[in-house]
């Protein structure tokens, strides 16, 4: 709680401000579009601040009040506040006064529906949370199609066509003071700062002939940074995206860039849409580091959190994977609908066993087997790799064009570290089975001798005489 104590205390006071009134449409927008992304705690805080700001009396309140009204801990209130700040629904101003702190919480209106769905980060995050059917229904509710106006003439009258004035407005200038006319405007886009993106590295790998520098205008740069943040793409990845996004007239449109980045993400990283997740507070990170994960837990976490391209790089000691390897990984995701974690296990198993060589037929044979077995997690993939090891060896041997595989060399080949865990268990099970077979054979043998009327001693004697 030490870091939270530095950020916020229950005794700290706050004042709520709302620069412009919010309407019922804004409530619908926040509820239907923002809530799935930010969560119920942030939504509760936003609605509470909204309701309090509509009071005609501006007063200082302590955070004890919010804790009582929301029935939430101070930590949850703080996490909800930063989520609202990040999504653009709130601004916070802080003033330190000796041993006291005073905050101003400014309630910001949500983006209108058209602006929301044009923001790649917001639209994709909503899609990943509520899925396709609900997403399309919500979008159709807010973004209504305009009636076709082609073939119609605009016959609307202008102001001067209908009204006239007998007053000289130049003599009434004192009633239109600038202070009264200035009003804060509603937000038009998601607040986002692109300072973390390496545009120098991006430009260094682009040819001036292919991508002229004048194309990279400020709006295009902002969109590049947003797309890179959403899909976790670096500058080298965005070079490839830009090369695919530019059209025949050397233009990069917003829709084309967003679609190209989405396609690149599906091909190279994951078939599932990305979603925003709130960063862990610093104190939680320390607690997580203190927890010692077992070897198997660390392996599973690596396989689940790492995209297939990164796994291929790790297996190649940091070198970029070959195009054929990338294409094969893409086939495993799209053709067999495997999650990235399952693809990682399959790539790791085959590459390490085959001395960093991928036999396409061999990989597809295992993939088809896993698809029939409905393998959907890294744990299931590891387990079936151990269980069907001997069968996969036969498939590997049949896929080779060289001399037949010698059985005595089987145990000398490299296998992933996780494979050895089942070796001892498999040997134990085999010995148990052998003992069961031996005992069963002795029982059947004794029953047969009894039917023949021969004792075991007589059987042995007759065998000796022969």
C-alpha positions in Angstrom: 0.0 0.0 0.0 3.0 2.3 0.1 2.7 3.5 -3.5 -1.0 3.9 -3.2 -0.5 6.0 -0.1 1.7 8.3 -2.1 -1.0 8.7 -4.8 -4.1 9.0 -2.7 -5.4 8.9 0.8 -9.0 8.7 2.2 -8.7 12.2 3.8 -7.7 13.9 0.5 -10.4 16.3 -0.7 -11.8 16.7 -4.2 -14.0 19.0 -6.2 -16.0 17.8 -9.2 -16.3 19.9 -12.4 -18.3 19.3 -15.6 -17.3 21.7 -18.4 -20.5 21.0 -20.4 -23.8 19.3 -19.5 -24.2 15.7 -20.4 -27.4 14.3 -22.0 -29.1 11.0 -21.9 -27.4 10.0 -25.1 -24.1 10.3 -23.3 -25.3 7.9 -20.7 -26.2 5.4 -23.4 -22.8 5.8 -25.0 -20.9 5.2 -21.8 -23.1 2.3 -20.8 -23.1 0.5 -24.1 -19.7 1.4 -25.6 -17.3 2.2 -22.7 -18.5 0.0 -19.9 -17.4 -3.3 -21.5 -13.9 -2.0 -21.8 -13.4 -0.2 -18.5 -15.5 -2.4 -16.2 -18.2 -1.9 -13.7 -16.1 -0.2 -11.0 -15.0 2.6 -13.4 -18.5 2.9 -14.7 -19.9 3.3 -11.1 -17.3 6.0 -10.3 -18.1 7.9 -13.5 -21.9 7.8 -12.9 -21.4 8.9 -9.3 -19.2 11.9 -10.3 -21.6 12.7 -13.0 -24.6 12.8 -10.6 -22.6 14.8 -8.0 -21.5 17.4 -10.6 -25.2 18.2 -11.4 -25.6 19.7 -7.9 -25.8 23.4 -7.9 -23.5 23.6 -4.9 -19.8 23.0 -5.4 -18.2 21.7 -2.3 -15.1 19.8 -1.2 -15.6 16.1 -0.5 -13.2 13.6 1.0 -12.5 10.2 -0.5 -14.1 8.7 2.6 -17.4 9.9 1.0 -16.7 8.0 -2.2 -15.7 4.9 -0.3 -19.1 5.0 1.5 -21.2 5.8 -1.5 -19.6 3.3 -3.8 -18.9 0.7 -1.2 -15.5 0.3 -2.6 -12.0 0.3 -1.2 -9.6 3.2 -1.9 -7.5 1.0 -4.1 -10.5 0.1 -6.3 -11.5 3.8 -6.5 -8.0 4.7 -7.6 -7.8 1.9 -10.2 -11.2 3.0 -11.5 -10.1 6.6 -11.7 -6.9 5.9 -13.7 -9.0 3.7 -16.1 -11.4 6.6 -16.7 -8.4 9.0 -17.3 -6.8 6.6 -19.8 -10.0 6.1 -21.8 -10.6 9.8 -22.0 -13.7 10.1 -19.7 -12.0 12.0 -16.9 -9.2 14.4 -16.1 -7.5 14.9 -12.7 -5.8 17.9 -11.4 -3.8 17.9 -8.1 -2.7 20.6 -5.8 -0.4 20.0 -2.8 -1.0 22.3 0.1 1.4 21.4 2.9 0.3 18.1 4.3 -3.1 18.1 2.4 -3.9 17.4 -1.2 -6.8 18.7 -3.2 -8.0 17.2 -6.4 -10.2 18.5 -9.2 -12.1 15.7 -11.0 -13.2 16.9 -14.4 -16.0 14.7 -15.9 -15.4 14.4 -19.7 -18.2 13.6 -22.2 -17.8 10.4 -24.2 -17.0 10.4 -27.9 -20.0 10.4 -30.2 -20.7 7.0 -31.8 -19.1 7.8 -35.1 -15.9 9.0 -33.5 -15.8 6.0 -31.2 -16.1 3.4 -34.0 -13.5 5.3 -36.0 -10.9 4.9 -33.2 -9.1 1.6 -33.9 -8.2 1.1 -30.2 -11.7 1.6 -28.9 -13.6 -0.2 -31.6 -11.3 -3.3 -31.6 -11.3 -3.4 -27.8 -15.1 -3.4 -27.7 -15.2 -6.1 -30.4 -12.9 -8.4 -28.5 -15.0 -8.1 -25.3 -18.5 -8.5 -26.5 -17.8 -10.5 -29.7 -19.2 -10.1 -33.2 -23.0 -10.5 -33.0 -23.4 -8.0 -30.0 -20.8 -5.7 -31.6 -22.8 -5.4 -34.8 -26.0 -4.8 -33.0 -24.6 -2.0 -30.8 -22.9 -0.3 -33.8 -26.2 -0.4 -35.8 -28.0 1.1 -32.8 -25.8 4.2 -32.6 -24.4 4.7 -36.1 -27.6 5.0 -38.2 -27.4 5.1 -41.9 -28.5 8.3 -43.5 -31.3 8.2 -46.1 -30.1 8.3 -49.7 -30.2 11.9 -51.0 -29.1 11.4 -54.5 -31.7 12.7 -57.0 -33.0 15.2 -54.5 -32.4 19.0 -54.6 -31.7 21.0 -51.4 -34.6 23.5 -51.1 -34.0 24.6 -47.6 -34.1 28.3 -46.9 -31.3 30.3 -45.4 -31.7 32.6 -42.4 -31.6 35.8 -44.4 -34.3 34.4 -46.7 -36.8 34.1 -43.9 -35.8 36.8 -41.3 -34.7 40.3 -41.3 -33.4 42.6 -38.6 -33.8 46.4 -38.0 -31.0 46.6 -35.4 -27.4 47.5 -35.8 -25.5 44.7 -34.1 -22.3 46.7 -34.1 -23.6 48.9 -31.3 -24.3 45.9 -29.1 -20.8 44.4 -29.1 -20.5 44.8 -25.3 -23.0 42.0 -24.7 -20.9 39.5 -26.7 -17.7 39.6 -24.6 -15.1 36.9 -25.5 -15.2 35.5 -21.9 -18.8 34.7 -22.3 -18.5 33.2 -25.8 -15.6 30.8 -25.0 -16.8 27.3 -24.1 -14.8 24.1 -23.8 -15.4 21.8 -26.7 -16.4 18.2 -26.4 -13.7 15.6 -27.2 -13.4 14.6 -30.9 -10.9 11.7 -30.5 -9.3 9.5 -28.0 -6.5 11.2 -26.1 -3.3 9.4 -27.1 0.3 10.4 -27.2 2.7 8.7 -29.7 6.0 9.6 -28.0 6.9 6.0 -27.2 6.8 4.9 -30.8 10.2 4.9 -32.6 9.5 6.8 -35.8 13.2 7.2 -36.6 13.6 3.4 -36.8 10.4 3.2 -38.9 11.8 5.7 -41.4 15.2 4.2 -41.5 13.9 1.0 -43.1 11.6 2.7 -45.6 12.6 3.6 -49.1 11.8 7.2 -50.1 10.7 5.9 -53.5 8.2 3.4 -52.0 7.1 5.5 -49.0 7.7 9.3 -49.5 8.3 11.1 -46.3 5.5 13.6 -47.0 3.0 10.8 -46.6 3.8 10.6 -42.9 1.8 13.6 -41.9 0.9 14.2 -38.2 -2.5 12.5 -38.4 -1.0 9.5 -40.2 1.8 9.3 -37.5 -0.8 9.4 -34.8 -2.8 6.6 -36.4 0.4 4.5 -36.8 1.2 4.9 -33.1 -2.4 3.9 -32.2 -2.4 0.9 -34.4 1.1 -0.2 -33.2 0.0 0.1 -29.6 -3.3 -1.8 -30.2 -1.6 -4.8 -31.9 1.7 -4.6 -30.0 3.7 -4.0 -33.2 7.1 -2.5 -33.2 8.6 -0.2 -35.8 9.9 -3.1 -38.0 6.4 -4.6 -38.0 4.9 -1.3 -39.0 7.3 -1.0 -41.9 5.7 -4.1 -43.4 2.2 -2.8 -42.6 2.9 0.5 -44.4 4.3 -1.2 -47.5 1.1 -3.2 -47.8 -1.2 -0.3 -46.9 0.1 2.3 -49.5 -2.1 2.4 -52.6 -1.3 2.9 -56.3 -1.5 6.7 -55.9 1.1 6.7 -53.0 -1.6 7.4 -50.4 -2.2 5.9 -47.0 -5.9 6.1 -46.0 -7.1 5.5 -42.4 -9.4 2.6 -43.4 -6.7 0.9 -45.4 -4.0 1.2 -42.7 -6.4 -0.1 -40.0 -7.4 -3.1 -42.2 -3.8 -3.9 -43.2 -2.6 -3.8 -39.6 -5.5 -6.1 -38.5 -4.7 -8.6 -41.3 -1.0 -8.5 -40.3 -1.9 -9.1 -36.7 -4.0 -12.1 -37.6 -1.3 -13.6 -39.8 1.7 -13.0 -37.5 0.5 -12.9 -33.9 -3.0 -14.3 -33.1 -6.3 -15.0 -34.6 -8.1 -13.6 -31.6 -8.7 -9.8 -31.5 -6.5 -7.9 -29.1 -8.1 -6.4 -25.9 -7.1 -3.7 -23.5 -6.0 -4.9 -20.1 -5.1 -2.6 -17.2 -1.5 -2.6 -16.1 -0.8 -4.1 -12.7 -0.1 -1.5 -10.0 3.6 -1.4 -9.0 3.0 -3.1 -5.6 1.2 -6.0 -7.4 4.2 -6.4 -9.6 6.5 -6.8 -6.7 4.1 -9.4 -5.1 4.0 -11.3 -8.4 7.8 -11.4 -8.6 8.0 -12.8 -5.1 5.8 -15.8 -6.2 8.2 -18.5 -7.4 6.6 -20.4 -10.3 7.4 -24.0 -10.9 9.3 -25.1 -14.0 6.1 -26.3 -15.7 4.1 -23.2 -14.7 6.9 -21.0 -16.2 6.8 -23.0 -19.4 3.0 -22.9 -19.7 3.1 -19.1 -19.1 5.8 -18.7 -21.8 3.8 -20.7 -24.3 0.6 -18.9 -23.6 2.0 -15.3 -23.5 4.4 -15.5 -26.5 3.3 -15.2 -30.1 4.4 -18.0 -32.5 6.8 -15.7 -34.4 8.7 -14.9 -31.1 8.9 -18.6 -30.3 10.4 -19.2 -33.7 12.9 -16.4 -33.0 13.8 -17.9 -29.6 14.4 -21.3 -31.2 16.7 -19.7 -33.8 18.7 -17.8 -31.2 17.2 -14.5 -32.0 17.4 -14.8 -35.8 14.3 -14.0 -37.9 12.4 -17.1 -38.9 12.3 -18.3 -42.5 9.3 -17.4 -44.6 8.3 -21.0 -44.9 8.3 -21.3 -41.1 6.1 -18.2 -40.8 3.7 -19.6 -43.4 3.5 -22.9 -41.7 2.7 -21.2 -38.3 -0.1 -19.2 -40.1 -1.6 -22.4 -41.5 -1.7 -24.0 -38.1 -3.7 -21.0 -36.8 -6.1 -20.5 -39.7 -6.5 -24.0 -41.2 -6.7 -25.9 -37.9 -8.0 -23.0 -35.7 -5.4 -23.7 -33.0 -4.7 -21.1 -30.3 -1.2 -19.7 -30.4 -0.2 -21.7 -27.3 -0.9 -25.0 -29.1 0.9 -23.8 -32.2 3.9 -22.9 -30.0 4.0 -26.4 -28.5 3.8 -28.1 -31.9 6.6 -25.9 -33.4 8.8 -26.4 -30.4 8.3 -30.2 -30.4 8.9 -30.6 -34.1 11.8 -28.2 -34.5 13.8 -29.5 -31.6 13.3 -33.1 -32.4 14.1 -32.6 -36.1 17.3 -30.6 -35.5 15.6 -27.3 -36.5 14.1 -28.6 -39.7 10.4 -28.4 -40.4 8.9 -31.2 -42.5 5.6 -29.8 -43.7 3.9 -33.1 -44.2 5.0 -34.3 -40.7 3.7 -31.1 -39.1 0.4 -31.3 -40.8 0.0 -35.0 -39.9 0.4 -34.2 -36.2 -1.8 -31.1 -36.5 -4.6 -33.1 -38.1 -4.3 -35.6 -35.2 -4.5 -32.8 -32.6 -7.5 -31.3 -34.4 -9.3 -34.7 -34.1 -8.4 -34.8 -30.5 -9.7 -31.3 -30.0 -6.4 -30.0 -28.5 -7.0 -26.4 -27.3 -4.5 -25.7 -24.5 -0.8 -25.9 -24.1 -1.2 -28.5 -21.3 -3.2 -30.7 -23.6 -0.7 -30.4 -26.4 2.2 -31.2 -24.1 0.4 -34.2 -22.7 -0.5 -35.7 -26.1 3.1 -35.1 -27.3 4.3 -37.3 -24.4 1.6 -39.9 -24.8 1.9 -40.4 -28.5 5.7 -40.0 -28.7 6.3 -43.4 -30.3 3.6 -42.9 -32.9 5.1 -39.5 -33.8 8.5 -41.2 -34.2 7.0 -43.6 -36.8 5.4 -40.7 -38.7 8.7 -38.8 -38.6 10.6 -41.8 -40.0 8.1 -42.3 -42.8 8.4 -38.7 -43.7 12.1 -38.9 -44.3 13.6 -39.8 -47.6 17.0 -40.9 -46.2 17.9 -44.4 -44.8 15.4 -46.0 -42.4 15.5 -44.8 -38.9 17.4 -47.0 -36.4 15.6 -47.6 -33.2 18.8 -47.5 -31.1 19.3 -43.8 -31.9 15.8 -42.8 -30.8 16.8 -41.7 -27.2 19.8 -39.8 -28.4 17.7 -37.2 -30.3 17.0 -33.9 -28.6 13.5 -33.3 -27.3 11.9 -30.3 -25.5 12.7 -30.2 -21.8 9.0 -30.7 -20.9 9.1 -34.1 -22.5 11.4 -35.7 -19.9 8.9 -35.2 -17.1 6.7 -38.0 -18.4 9.7 -40.4 -19.0 9.8 -41.8 -15.5 6.0 -42.0 -15.3 5.8 -43.8 -18.6 8.5 -46.4 -17.5 6.7 -47.0 -14.3 3.4 -47.6 -16.1 5.2 -50.0 -18.5 6.7 -52.1 -15.7 3.3 -52.3 -14.0 1.7 -53.5 -17.2 4.5 -56.1 -17.7 3.9 -57.4 -14.1 0.2 -57.6 -14.8 0.8 -59.6 -18.0 3.2 -62.0 -16.2 0.8 -62.6 -13.4 -2.1 -63.1 -15.8 -0.1 -65.6 -17.8 0.8 -67.7 -14.7 -2.9 -67.8 -13.7 -4.0 -69.0 -17.1 -1.1 -71.6 -17.2 -2.2 -73.0 -13.8 -5.8 -73.3 -15.0 -4.8 -75.1 -18.1 -2.7 -77.7 -16.2 -5.6 -78.4 -13.9 -7.9 -79.1 -16.8 -5.3 -81.5 -18.2 -4.9 -83.2 -14.8 -1.3 -82.4 -14.7 0.5 -80.8 -11.7 3.1 -78.2 -12.2 5.8 -80.5 -10.9 4.8 -83.2 -13.4 4.9 -80.7 -16.2 8.4 -79.7 -15.3 9.5 -83.4 -15.0 8.0 -84.3 -18.4 9.6 -81.3 -19.9 13.0 -82.4 -18.5 12.6 -86.0 -19.7 12.0 -84.7 -23.2 
